[in-house]
Amino acid sequence: MTTPNTGEILLDVQGLRKYFPITKGIFRRTVGHVKAVERVSFQVRKGETLGVVGESGCGKTTMGLSILHLIQPTDGIIRLNVDGKWEEVNAQSIRDLRDKMQIVFQDPFSSLDPRMRIRDIVAEPLQAHGMKNRRERYERVESLLDAVGLGSHLMNRFPHEFSGGQRQRIGIARALSLHPSLVVCDEPVSALDVSVQAQVLNLLHDLQDEFGLTYLFVAHDLSVVQHISDRVAVMYLGRIVEMGDVDRLFTTPKHPYTEALLSAIPDPDPDIVGEQIILQGDVPSPADPPSGCHFHPRCRYAQERCHQEIPELHDVDEQGHFVACHYAQDLNLTGVSTRETA
């Protein structure tokens, strides 16, 4: 799989898998595996934002944590471009690469130690990576708090003294303390009020320009993903089923699952009439996925081939629009901008 030649590649993921064992009995014998992430491959360019969307349990967060080795992946190759040289991310190298790869967690409260002051929370990564001078650390903390919109006069407070949006800004400041090149944003606004979400999203956009950041942005809200992303990857049952430019994917989806997700986006214009596609049945268990295309039991376009063969992710237009569907070229699917006006 290739990426359009429009920028230098920062992150290269090939064949990533993460299986969780299913154990049984008093001896905890392994009787199966939950295939949370299955054969995921993609690349992210420097300075871009790749949004990752899908239903709960599709493997979005697990994929992000596996890339950062916060959980150990089962298989696959993860490479990071460090100053023009490819470094493989594995259990042996992750300590040296941690300053290049950081994460903003979903819950801004549980991710902050309630017993530590803000100055020490943000300064902790600096100390762990060799900045021994306390004065230098706190000067860096002050500049980071200013950058995320919190005054340095707040650095002696504890997390419980801040609102949810402010706590998420603290989490962002901590993630940026080591000057990373890649930041995994694990649903960073889903726990916030709608009025605060826009502020945090705009902050992330401004920080991307200021610090030259690359984002892997995991989210449920398609409107949020459309606002902040350059490209979007749609996941279903541990696999990427569609990936491409955000505008092209939203207006001309090529996978039936993407079409169903887009149909659920409410339109603020009451004159816009759109058919909401209700997917039949429940999401299959990742411990026992269906044969062939994993989406075929819920797909209204499924044919016999879909029951037998697993579709490979392929470029349908030679412009970086990847789809894992046998009939992607034949289907005429509906995007968000092609709904009829009443």
C-alpha positions as CSV (number, residue, x, y, z in Angstrom):
1,M,0.0,0.0,0.0
2,T,1.3,3.4,-0.9
3,T,0.5,7.0,0.1
4,P,0.3,9.9,-2.4
5,N,3.6,11.6,-2.8
6,T,2.6,14.9,-1.2
7,G,4.8,14.9,1.9
8,E,7.5,13.1,3.8
9,I,6.2,10.0,5.7
10,L,6.5,10.2,9.5
11,L,4.8,7.0,10.6
12,D,4.7,3.7,8.8
13,V,2.5,0.9,10.2
14,Q,2.5,-2.5,8.4
15,G,0.5,-5.6,9.4
16,L,-0.3,-4.5,12.9
17,R,-2.1,-7.0,15.0
18,K,-3.2,-7.1,18.6
19,Y,-4.8,-10.2,20.0
20,F,-6.1,-10.6,23.6
21,P,-6.1,-14.2,24.9
22,I,-9.3,-15.8,26.2
23,T,-8.6,-18.0,29.1
24,K,-10.7,-20.6,30.9
25,G,-10.5,-22.9,33.9
26,I,-8.4,-22.7,37.1
27,F,-5.2,-23.1,35.1
28,R,-6.2,-20.1,32.8
29,R,-5.7,-22.2,29.7
30,T,-5.9,-20.1,26.5
31,V,-9.0,-21.2,24.5
32,G,-9.1,-18.4,21.9
33,H,-8.2,-14.8,21.1
34,V,-10.0,-11.5,20.8
35,K,-8.7,-10.1,17.5
36,A,-8.9,-6.4,18.5
37,V,-6.7,-5.2,15.7
38,E,-6.2,-7.3,12.6
39,R,-3.7,-6.6,9.7
40,V,-3.8,-2.8,9.9
41,S,-1.4,-1.0,7.5
42,F,-1.2,2.7,6.9
43,Q,1.2,5.7,6.7
44,V,1.0,9.2,8.1
45,R,2.7,12.2,6.6
46,K,4.5,14.9,8.5
47,G,2.2,17.7,9.6
48,E,-1.0,16.0,8.7
49,T,-3.9,14.7,10.9
50,L,-5.2,11.2,10.2
51,G,-8.6,10.8,11.8
52,V,-9.7,7.3,12.9
53,V,-13.4,6.5,13.2
54,G,-15.7,3.6,13.8
55,E,-18.1,2.1,16.3
56,S,-17.2,1.3,19.9
57,G,-15.1,-1.8,20.0
58,C,-13.7,-1.5,16.5
59,G,-10.1,-1.3,17.7
60,K,-9.4,2.4,17.3
61,T,-8.0,3.0,20.8
62,T,-6.2,-0.3,20.9
63,M,-4.5,0.5,17.6
64,G,-3.3,3.8,19.0
65,L,-2.0,2.3,22.2
66,S,-0.3,-0.5,20.3
67,I,1.6,2.0,18.1
68,L,2.9,3.8,21.2
69,H,3.6,0.4,22.9
70,L,1.5,1.4,25.8
71,I,0.2,-2.1,25.2
72,Q,2.4,-4.7,23.5
73,P,1.3,-5.4,19.9
74,T,1.0,-9.1,18.9
75,D,2.6,-8.6,15.5
76,G,3.4,-6.0,12.9
77,I,6.1,-3.5,12.0
78,I,5.9,0.1,13.3
79,R,8.5,2.6,12.0
80,L,9.0,6.3,12.9
81,N,11.0,8.8,10.8
82,V,13.5,10.4,13.2
83,D,15.5,13.2,11.5
84,G,15.4,11.4,8.1
85,K,16.2,8.0,9.5
86,W,13.7,5.2,10.0
87,E,13.6,3.8,13.5
88,E,11.6,0.6,14.3
89,V,9.3,1.0,17.3
90,N,9.5,-2.1,19.5
91,A,9.9,-3.0,23.1
92,Q,13.6,-2.4,23.1
93,S,13.6,1.0,21.3
94,I,10.4,2.6,22.7
95,R,12.2,4.2,25.7
96,D,14.5,6.1,23.4
97,L,11.6,7.1,21.1
98,R,9.1,8.0,23.8
99,D,10.0,11.7,23.5
100,K,9.0,11.5,19.8
101,M,5.6,9.9,20.4
102,Q,3.1,11.1,22.9
103,I,-0.6,10.7,23.7
104,V,-3.5,12.8,24.9
105,F,-6.0,10.6,26.8
106,Q,-9.7,10.6,26.6
107,D,-10.5,11.3,30.2
108,P,-8.8,14.5,31.3
109,F,-9.4,13.8,35.0
110,S,-8.3,10.2,35.4
111,S,-5.2,10.8,33.3
112,L,-3.9,13.4,35.8
113,D,-2.5,12.4,39.3
114,P,-4.8,14.1,41.8
115,R,-2.0,14.3,44.3
116,M,0.4,16.2,42.1
117,R,0.5,19.9,41.3
118,I,0.1,21.0,37.7
119,R,3.7,22.1,37.5
120,D,4.9,18.7,38.5
121,I,2.5,16.8,36.2
122,V,3.8,18.7,33.1
123,A,7.4,18.7,34.3
124,E,7.5,14.9,35.0
125,P,8.3,13.8,31.5
126,L,11.1,16.4,31.3
127,Q,12.7,15.0,34.5
128,A,12.3,11.4,33.3
129,H,14.1,12.2,30.1
130,G,17.1,13.9,31.7
131,M,16.3,17.5,32.4
132,K,17.7,17.7,36.0
133,N,17.6,21.4,36.5
134,R,14.3,22.3,38.3
135,R,14.4,25.9,37.2
136,E,14.7,24.9,33.6
137,R,11.8,22.5,33.9
138,Y,9.5,25.0,35.5
139,E,10.4,27.6,32.9
140,R,9.4,25.1,30.2
141,V,6.2,24.4,32.1
142,E,5.3,28.1,32.2
143,S,5.8,28.4,28.4
144,L,3.7,25.3,27.8
145,L,0.8,26.4,30.0
146,D,0.8,29.8,28.2
147,A,0.8,27.9,24.8
148,V,-2.3,25.9,25.7
149,G,-4.2,28.9,27.1
150,L,-3.6,28.5,30.8
151,G,-1.7,31.2,32.7
152,S,1.5,30.2,34.4
153,H,0.0,31.6,37.6
154,L,-2.1,28.4,37.8
155,M,0.8,25.9,37.9
156,N,0.7,25.4,41.7
157,R,-2.9,24.2,41.7
158,F,-4.1,20.6,41.7
159,P,-6.2,18.9,39.0
160,H,-9.5,19.1,40.9
161,E,-9.4,22.9,40.8
162,F,-9.8,23.0,37.1
163,S,-12.8,22.4,34.7
164,G,-12.8,19.5,32.3
165,G,-11.6,21.7,29.4
166,Q,-8.8,23.1,31.5
167,R,-7.7,19.7,32.6
168,Q,-7.6,18.5,28.9
169,R,-5.4,21.5,28.2
170,I,-3.1,20.4,31.0
171,G,-2.9,16.9,29.4
172,I,-2.1,18.5,26.0
173,A,0.7,20.6,27.7
174,R,2.2,17.4,29.2
175,A,2.1,15.6,25.9
176,L,4.0,18.5,24.2
177,S,6.6,18.9,26.9
178,L,9.2,16.7,25.1
179,H,8.6,18.3,21.7
180,P,7.1,15.1,20.1
181,S,6.7,14.8,16.4
182,L,3.7,12.4,16.6
183,V,0.7,12.8,19.0
184,V,-2.0,10.2,19.4
185,C,-5.2,12.0,20.4
186,D,-7.5,9.3,21.9
187,E,-10.9,10.9,21.7
188,P,-9.6,14.1,23.4
189,V,-12.9,16.0,23.3
190,S,-15.6,13.3,23.8
191,A,-15.7,13.8,27.6
192,L,-16.1,17.6,27.2
193,D,-19.1,19.9,26.8
194,V,-20.0,20.8,23.2
195,S,-19.1,24.4,23.9
196,V,-15.7,23.4,25.1
197,Q,-15.0,20.9,22.3
198,A,-14.6,23.6,19.7
199,Q,-12.1,25.5,21.9
200,V,-9.9,22.4,22.4
201,L,-10.1,21.5,18.7
202,N,-9.0,25.0,17.6
203,L,-6.2,24.8,20.2
204,L,-5.0,21.5,18.7
205,H,-5.0,23.0,15.3
206,D,-3.1,26.1,16.4
207,L,-0.5,23.9,18.3
208,Q,-0.1,21.8,15.2
209,D,1.0,24.8,13.2
210,E,3.2,26.2,16.0
211,F,5.0,23.0,16.9
212,G,4.9,21.2,13.6
213,L,2.9,18.3,15.0
214,T,1.4,15.2,13.3
215,Y,-1.8,13.8,14.8
216,L,-3.4,10.4,14.9
217,F,-6.9,11.6,15.9
218,V,-9.2,8.9,17.3
219,A,-12.9,9.9,17.6
220,H,-16.5,8.8,17.4
221,D,-17.9,12.1,16.3
222,L,-17.7,12.3,12.5
223,S,-18.3,16.1,12.5
224,V,-15.3,16.5,14.8
225,V,-13.2,14.3,12.5
226,Q,-14.3,16.2,9.4
227,H,-13.3,19.5,11.0
228,I,-9.8,18.6,12.1
229,S,-8.6,15.8,9.8
230,D,-6.7,15.8,6.5
231,R,-7.4,12.2,5.9
232,V,-9.8,9.7,7.5
233,A,-9.5,5.9,8.2
234,V,-12.7,4.0,8.9
235,M,-12.3,0.9,11.1
236,Y,-14.7,-2.0,11.5
237,L,-14.0,-5.1,13.6
238,G,-10.3,-4.4,13.9
239,R,-9.6,-3.6,10.2
240,I,-9.4,-0.5,8.2
241,V,-12.2,-0.7,5.6
242,E,-11.8,2.7,3.9
243,M,-9.2,5.5,4.1
244,G,-8.7,8.6,2.1
245,D,-8.9,12.4,1.8
246,V,-11.5,13.8,4.2
247,D,-13.5,15.7,1.6
248,R,-13.5,12.9,-0.9
249,L,-14.4,10.3,1.7
250,F,-17.3,12.3,3.2
251,T,-18.8,13.3,-0.2
252,T,-18.1,10.1,-2.2
253,P,-17.8,7.1,0.2
254,K,-16.8,3.8,-1.4
255,H,-17.6,1.4,1.5
256,P,-21.1,0.6,2.6
257,Y,-20.1,0.9,6.3
258,T,-18.8,4.4,5.7
259,E,-22.1,5.3,4.0
260,A,-24.0,4.1,7.0
261,L,-21.9,6.1,9.4
262,L,-22.3,9.3,7.3
263,S,-26.0,8.8,7.1
264,A,-26.2,9.1,10.9
265,I,-24.8,12.7,10.9
266,P,-27.6,15.1,11.7
267,D,-27.9,18.0,9.3
268,P,-28.5,21.5,10.8
269,D,-30.6,22.5,7.8
270,P,-34.2,21.2,8.3
271,D,-34.8,21.3,4.5
272,I,-32.1,18.7,4.0
273,V,-33.7,15.3,3.7
274,G,-31.5,12.3,4.1
275,E,-32.1,8.5,4.5
276,Q,-30.5,7.2,7.7
277,I,-29.2,3.7,7.1
278,I,-30.0,1.4,10.0
279,L,-27.6,-1.4,10.1
280,Q,-29.2,-4.7,10.9
281,G,-28.0,-6.9,13.8
282,D,-25.2,-6.3,16.2
283,V,-21.4,-5.9,15.7
284,P,-20.0,-9.5,15.5
285,S,-17.6,-10.6,18.2
286,P,-14.0,-10.0,17.4
287,A,-13.3,-13.4,19.1
288,D,-15.4,-15.1,16.4
289,P,-15.5,-12.8,13.3
290,P,-17.6,-13.8,10.3
291,S,-16.0,-15.5,7.3
292,G,-15.1,-13.4,4.2
293,C,-15.9,-9.7,4.6
294,H,-16.5,-9.1,8.3
295,F,-19.2,-6.5,7.4
296,H,-21.3,-8.8,5.1
297,P,-23.8,-9.9,7.8
298,R,-25.0,-6.3,8.1
299,C,-24.4,-5.0,4.5
300,R,-27.4,-4.5,2.3
301,Y,-25.2,-4.8,-0.8
302,A,-23.6,-8.1,0.2
303,Q,-23.3,-10.9,-2.5
304,E,-22.1,-14.5,-2.4
305,R,-18.4,-13.5,-2.9
306,C,-18.6,-11.3,0.2
307,H,-19.3,-14.4,2.3
308,Q,-16.3,-16.3,1.1
309,E,-13.4,-13.8,0.4
310,I,-11.8,-11.2,2.6
311,P,-11.4,-8.0,0.6
312,E,-8.0,-6.4,0.5
313,L,-7.5,-2.7,1.0
314,H,-6.7,-1.3,-2.4
315,D,-6.6,2.1,-4.1
316,V,-9.7,2.6,-6.1
317,D,-8.8,5.8,-7.9
318,E,-5.0,5.9,-7.8
319,Q,-5.3,9.0,-5.7
320,G,-4.9,7.5,-2.2
321,H,-8.6,6.5,-1.7
322,F,-8.2,3.0,-0.2
323,V,-11.2,0.7,0.2
324,A,-11.6,-2.9,1.4
325,C,-14.7,-3.9,-0.7
326,H,-15.1,-6.3,-3.6
327,Y,-17.7,-4.0,-5.3
328,A,-16.3,-0.6,-4.4
329,Q,-16.2,0.4,-8.1
330,D,-19.7,-0.7,-8.8
331,L,-21.6,0.9,-5.9
332,N,-23.1,4.4,-6.1
333,L,-23.1,5.4,-2.4
334,T,-24.4,8.5,-0.8
335,G,-22.2,11.0,1.0
336,V,-23.1,13.9,3.3
337,S,-23.2,16.6,0.6
338,T,-25.3,14.7,-1.8
339,R,-28.6,14.6,0.2
340,E,-31.7,16.0,-1.5
341,T,-33.2,19.4,-0.4
342,A,-36.9,19.3,0.4
